[in-house]
Amino acid sequence: MKIIEIAQEVFAIEAKEVANLSGQLTQDFELAVQDILASQGKLIVSGMGKSGIIGKKIAATLASTGTPSFFLHPGEAYHGDLGMVESKDILLLISNSGETDEVLKLVPFLKSQNNIIISMSGNPDSTLARYSTYHLNIGVKQEACPLQLAPTSSTTATLVMGDALAVALMKLRNFKDTDFAQFHPGGSLGRRLLTRVEDVMKKEHLPICRYDEGIKEVVHIVSQGKMGLAIVMDSEKVLGIITDGDIRRAMETKEEQFFSLQANELMTAHPKTIEVNSKLIEVQQMMTAYKVNSLLVKEQDKLVGVVQIYDLGV
């Protein structure tokens, strides 16, 4: 079998098993989501081995999408970290077999505190499933591993079930991109959603020229401004914009009269502008829509700066 064919077979097996998950959903999924929404505590995720690794990702996804969550290692929990668990918390316990000893050891304590227990396992009749408040069936018929030993389809199914929980909670909370940005202020998305134009725009020594400026002076202003453009103004009124692309095109199409051209003959009138208090995400949307790399920034119809695509940090 060719290497590419092996990969394609893995994709096909895992895709089929993920598709089968929808038929395994019961009312327990809906009730679990409702209880998480109503909870005043945290959603604590726990699991051993590969299930634990997937559990860490599920907890991270939940935490970043509006559900307070963290991962608790079952072994560490059994040796003191159960002190982190309050009675108002909900536990998400993951074990493909539903018989993982380290996970099952947590159940008596959780029952004594009356914690809600949501379990994910591939066996609805397992010990873990029987002692859970709600059970989410992540059972698969075939692992992608040819030996049927390494968790492959089963870990993918677990991850997808966790994503289903997170997305359901996001939608029911009406979780927006601005909420996401609040939890990701250091990322590029957070920066674009939270940062305003005035925080990044260039406002000093703007490359401004008169409408009757000669081409040599325009080229000098564009070069000196280091923005690839010149802003054509009459007093405080913006008339247009000249980019270095405009200059190159004029050299090609108006070669004979090029050195006699004035700014008003080169400029693009009515250049795109944006308000100073706009967010960077709005800048990106405008630049994409109009296929431009620079926008003039205005405050109460007065030019105050220039924002360019590399100011967005994308």
Helices and strands as residue ranges (DSSP letters): H 3-21, G 22-24, H 27-38, E 43-47, H 49-64, E 69-71, H 74-78, G 81-84, E 90-94, H 101-104, H 107-112, E 116-121, H 127-130, E 134-137, H 153-173, H 177-183, H 188-194, H 197-200, E 208-210, H 215-225, E 229-234, E 237-243, H 244-253, G 258-260, H 263-266, E 268-269, E 273-275, H 280-290, E 294-299, E 302-308, G 309-311
